[in-house]
Amino acid sequence: MAKILMIHPDKCLGCQNCMMACAFVHEGSFRLSASRVHVYTWEREGISVPMMCQQCSSAPCISVCPTGAMHRNAETAMVELDANRCIRCRMCVQACPFGNAVYDSFTDSIFKCDNCNGSPACVQMCPTDALEYVDDTVSTHTRKKAFAAKLKAAFQEV
């Protein structure tokens, strides 16, 4: 069965362990800008939210990619990036509604979450279980949508 990353912002401390683990696994350094996970923190509200590729069902990054480098894997249904086909036009970066495809000028690369090929380092290093790698089921999607609605409502009040 396919799996997805589930985010629980109510459990996130904003410690950035997930970012450090991601950067180290992918780039061999603790350079936070090399992470495929980004923790956004709103201090006044006391909320931190780890964000990574949301595997959109109609992914804008795929639609705008002129070379097909950003594509959906037919077997796993995951949005993937083929670095060899990427011309670094950054259209995917502009198209991502969540800001989860990023351009890294240090390596001249596009970074996006690849779920660490089924063993996400961010999940393993999260001390509060704010990130989970769970089976992609209807109930998982329902939980994910319910929490997104709750988060959206909280920010509309601010």
N, C-alpha and C positions, 0 to 999 in steps of 0.2 A: 504494500500500500504506500502511496505517496505521503510525504511528510512536509509540514510547513513550520516556520518559526512563529511561535505565539508570543506576543509581547504583553507583559503585565506592568504597565507604568506605575500602578499603585504600589508595586513592590520595589521599584527602582530607587536606588540611593544616589544615583548620579556619580558613582565611584569611577566609572570609565574602565573598569577591568575588562569589559567586553571589547572595548576599542583597542586596548593594549594587546589582548589576546589575538584579535583579528589582525592587527598590524604585524605582530610577530610571526604568526602562522603564514601570512601571505608575503610579507616583505623582509622578514628576518630582523626587524628592528621595532622599537617601541615608538616610532614616529606616528603620533595620533592621526595626522592628516593622511596616512596610508591605510587607515582602517576603512573597511566596508560598512561598518556600523558607526553611527553617529548618535551621541547622547545629547539631546536638546534639553536644556534646563531653564525653567522659569522660576527664579528664586523667590520672587514675591508671592507666587502661588504655591511654592513648595513642591513643584512637580518636575520630574525628570522623565524623559521618554527616550528609550533606545529605539533607533529607527534603522532599518535596512530595507533592501528591495522587498516590496510587498507582493511581488509576483502577480501583478494586475492581470485580470482576465482579458482585458483588451488593452494591452500594454502600449502606451504612447511611444515608449522608447523603441519598440519594434517597428511601429508604423513609420517613424521618421528616419530610421537608419537607411542610408542610401546604398550600403553594400551588403546588407543582410548579416552583418557581424552580430548585431543584437537580434536574437531569434528565440523561438520557443522550441525546446527539446521535445521531439515527438514522443519519446518514451516516458520522460519524467514530468512533462508539462511545465517545466521550469523555464523562466526567462534566462537565457545564457548569453555570454559575450564571447565571441571568437576573436581574440586579440590579433590573430594573423590577418583577418579580413578588415579589421578596424582601421579607418583612415584618420581617426581622431578629429573628426569634424565637430564633435561635441553637441550634435543635435539631440542625442539621447539625454545629455545632461540638461539641456534646456527643456526637453519634453517631459521629464519625470516630474509628476505632480508632487512627489514627496521629497525631492532633492536627494534621491538615493543612488543616482548614477553621478559620479563625480570625476572631474578631470584632475589628475595629479601632474603638475608641471615638473616636479622633481624627476619623475620617471617617464614623462610624456605618455601617460596611460590613462585609460578610463577604468575606474574601479566601480564594481558593483558586487553585491553579495552573491556568493555561489554556494551558500550553505556548507562550505568546507567539504564538499563532496559527500554529504551525509553525516558528518560528525562536527557540527558547528562549535568552534572554539569559544565563541561568545557565550554559548549556553553552558559549557563546561566550567567557565571561569566566573560566572555570575554567582555571587555569594548569597543572593536573596531569591533566586529562582524567578527573577523578573523576565527571563527568557526561557522558553521551553521549545523543544523540537518534538512536535506531536503529529499523530496521524491526521491526515487531511480528510476530515469527515464533515458531514452536514452540521453536527453539533459544534465542532471546532469553529466552523465559519460563523455560526450563529453567535457563539461567545465572542469571537473577534469583532463582529459587527456591533454587538451590544456594547462592548467596551469602547469602540470607536465613537459611537453615538454619545456615550456618557462623557467622553473626553471632549468632543465637539461642543456639547452643551456647557461644559465647564468653562471653555475658552470663550464662548459667546457671552458669558456673564462678565468676563474680565474686560 
